[in-house]
Amino acid sequence: MKVVVQVTRLPMGEVVRLDPDRLGALYRQLGAAAAEDVVCRAVEDLALRLSQSEAQWHSQDWPGLRKGVRSVIAIADQVGMTALARVAGDVTRAIDANDAVATAATLARLLRVGERSLTAVWDLQDLSI
């Protein structure tokens, strides 16, 4: 029998990437007030869709989960949340592969990245873009 001598713990921290160029272009194109409205609506919509995605996972609503996660990609891209969009793409690929374990893992990662991304955008609201 083999005895495990050392157990490695993987950190669950995620690096959040916001594309300042995308946000800057949005603000230049729409103006500060309109861009802020777009960003606020996007943040609210993302929070809702992430919450729905978790519920859809638990209820095994695969088509609904896939549709919701695909919409996360579009919304995240619009406001420069590159890491969130990339991880949502990973979840979609896991769903398409019918890999429940990979879907669970990437969805958990999506929820972590989503939380941090939403916080990062709110923190940017205090800065001048």
C-alpha positions as CSV (number, residue, x, y, z in Angstrom):
1,M,0.0,0.0,0.0
2,K,1.2,3.5,-0.9
3,V,1.1,6.2,1.7
4,V,0.7,9.8,0.6
5,V,3.5,11.8,2.1
6,Q,2.6,15.2,0.8
7,V,-0.8,16.6,-0.4
8,T,-0.7,19.6,-2.6
9,R,-3.4,22.1,-2.2
10,L,-4.3,24.1,-5.4
11,P,-5.1,27.7,-4.8
12,M,-8.6,28.7,-5.9
13,G,-7.6,32.3,-6.7
14,E,-8.4,33.6,-10.1
15,V,-6.8,36.5,-11.9
16,V,-9.4,38.8,-13.3
17,R,-8.7,40.5,-16.6
18,L,-10.5,43.6,-17.6
19,D,-9.8,45.1,-21.0
20,P,-9.3,48.8,-20.3
21,D,-9.2,49.5,-24.0
22,R,-12.7,48.0,-24.5
23,L,-14.1,50.0,-21.6
24,G,-12.3,53.2,-22.8
25,A,-13.7,52.7,-26.3
26,L,-17.2,52.2,-24.8
27,Y,-16.9,55.4,-22.9
28,R,-15.6,57.4,-25.9
29,Q,-18.2,56.0,-28.2
30,L,-21.3,56.5,-25.9
31,G,-20.2,59.2,-23.6
32,A,-19.7,58.8,-19.8
33,A,-23.4,58.7,-18.8
34,A,-24.5,56.3,-21.5
35,A,-21.5,54.0,-21.0
36,E,-22.0,53.9,-17.3
37,D,-25.6,52.8,-17.9
38,V,-24.5,50.1,-20.3
39,V,-21.9,48.9,-17.7
40,C,-24.4,48.9,-14.9
41,R,-26.9,47.0,-16.9
42,A,-24.3,44.5,-17.9
43,V,-23.2,44.0,-14.3
44,E,-26.7,43.4,-13.2
45,D,-27.5,41.1,-16.1
46,L,-24.3,39.1,-15.5
47,A,-25.0,38.7,-11.8
48,L,-28.5,37.4,-12.7
49,R,-27.3,35.0,-15.4
50,L,-24.5,33.6,-13.1
51,S,-27.1,32.9,-10.4
52,Q,-29.4,31.3,-12.9
53,S,-26.5,29.2,-14.3
54,E,-25.9,27.7,-10.9
55,A,-29.6,26.9,-10.5
56,Q,-29.7,25.4,-13.9
57,W,-26.7,23.2,-13.1
58,H,-28.5,21.9,-10.0
59,S,-31.7,21.2,-11.9
60,Q,-29.7,19.6,-14.8
61,D,-31.2,22.0,-17.3
62,W,-28.4,21.6,-19.8
63,P,-30.0,23.5,-22.7
64,G,-30.8,26.4,-20.4
65,L,-27.4,26.3,-18.8
66,R,-25.7,26.4,-22.2
67,K,-27.9,29.3,-23.4
68,G,-27.3,31.3,-20.3
69,V,-23.5,30.8,-20.3
70,R,-23.3,31.7,-24.0
71,S,-25.1,35.0,-23.2
72,V,-22.5,35.6,-20.4
73,I,-19.8,35.5,-23.1
74,A,-21.5,38.2,-25.2
75,I,-22.2,40.5,-22.3
76,A,-18.7,40.0,-20.8
77,D,-17.1,40.8,-24.1
78,Q,-19.1,44.0,-24.5
79,V,-17.7,45.4,-21.3
80,G,-14.2,44.1,-21.4
81,M,-14.4,41.2,-19.0
82,T,-12.0,39.0,-21.0
83,A,-11.4,36.3,-18.3
84,L,-15.1,35.9,-17.7
85,A,-15.8,35.5,-21.4
86,R,-13.0,33.0,-21.7
87,V,-14.1,30.8,-18.8
88,A,-17.7,30.9,-20.0
89,G,-16.4,29.5,-23.3
90,D,-14.8,26.7,-21.4
91,V,-18.1,25.9,-19.7
92,T,-19.8,25.8,-23.0
93,R,-17.3,23.4,-24.5
94,A,-17.6,21.1,-21.4
95,I,-21.4,21.1,-21.9
96,D,-21.0,20.4,-25.6
97,A,-18.7,17.5,-24.7
98,N,-21.4,16.0,-22.4
99,D,-18.7,16.0,-19.6
100,A,-20.5,16.6,-16.4
101,V,-17.4,16.6,-14.3
102,A,-15.7,19.2,-16.5
103,T,-18.9,21.2,-16.6
104,A,-19.1,21.2,-12.8
105,A,-15.4,22.3,-12.5
106,T,-15.6,25.0,-15.1
107,L,-18.9,26.3,-13.8
108,A,-17.5,26.6,-10.3
109,R,-14.5,28.5,-11.9
110,L,-17.0,30.7,-13.8
111,L,-18.8,31.6,-10.7
112,R,-15.5,32.6,-8.9
113,V,-14.3,34.6,-11.9
114,G,-17.7,36.2,-12.3
115,E,-17.8,37.4,-8.7
116,R,-14.3,38.9,-9.0
117,S,-15.0,40.4,-12.4
118,L,-18.2,42.1,-11.1
119,T,-16.3,43.5,-8.2
120,A,-13.5,44.7,-10.4
121,V,-15.9,46.6,-12.6
122,W,-17.6,48.2,-9.7
123,D,-14.2,49.2,-8.3
124,L,-13.4,50.8,-11.7
125,Q,-16.5,52.9,-11.5
126,D,-14.7,55.0,-8.9
127,L,-11.9,55.7,-11.4
128,S,-11.9,58.0,-14.4
129,I,-11.8,55.9,-17.6
